């Protein structure tokens, strides 16, 4: 059964959304997609500027292994600097349908 992670957040005020979305693609291509168990990632944005990221992993262990290094990885630092940490909300779910 696969694992689904969600993360909701807003950007640091004044952050250019086009520049951030470039950073987001770089994090996905240069970090997330290279991790064992990565299946897919979807990024959406609401009208009020809140982002919702949905990541599918093969197992919870794959998600844990990736996230344990995410905040210290060189590839994620610019991405993380653009996120307003006070707005971050995350969740983890077991996929029950195919």
Buried (B, 14 or more C-beta within 10 A) or exposed (E): EBBBBBBBBBBEEEBEEEEBEEBBEBBBEBBBEEBEBBBEBEBEBEEEBBBBBBBBBBEBEBBEBBBEEBEEBEBBEBBBEBBEEEBEEEEBEEEEEE
